[in-house]
Amino acid sequence: MKWFSKLFSDTSDNSSGELNAFLGTGTRFTGQLQFEGSVRIDGQFQGNISSPGTLILGREAVVKGEVDVASLNANGTIVGIVRATRHIHLHEHAVVDGLLVTPALGMDEGAVINGTIEMNRGSLASEPAPALDAQDVPLLPNASSRTAIATMPEACCSEPAPDAAQTQNEDGG
């Protein structure tokens, strides 16, 4: 298996650089795949993939199903749900139709995502961030309703604001 690590070490991010398994172009597999380390798929896979390691998809790869891995390096096609606890990198020929859930996402020019991306700051098990109160939202210079949305305190909107002419008359001006 050492020659696999030389062939594919530039696309693998595991520390040892070794590839544990390889499904080559023209292979078709249906079922469930569980592995440790790194696996490269260049063929077609339908089913569930689960690993604490790295999944590498070559340019000809087509994966349909659910993928739960630590890292994904994709240059092929994925249809389904992908959850990565460390990161996902989509290379220039990657196409994803479905849901991506990851704390870190990298994309090369040419990669396509048709679906939804969920990015959590910590691990996938982290709690969602608490909602901010209006006083916690900073005011931006030249902010418009399109750049920031915050709940206004009731005091600002309970009475209509006097116009400029009325304010000058009350001040004696």
Buried (B, 14 or more C-beta within 10 A) or exposed (E): EEEBBEEBBEBBBBEEBBBBEBBEEEEEBEEEBEBEBBBBBBBBBBBBBBBBBBBBBBBBBBBBBBBBBBBBBBBBBBBBBBBBBBBBBBBEBBBBEBBBBBBBBEBEEEBBBEBEEEEBEEEEEEEEEEEEEEEEEEEEEEEEEEEEEBEEEEEEEEEEEEEEEEEEEEEEE
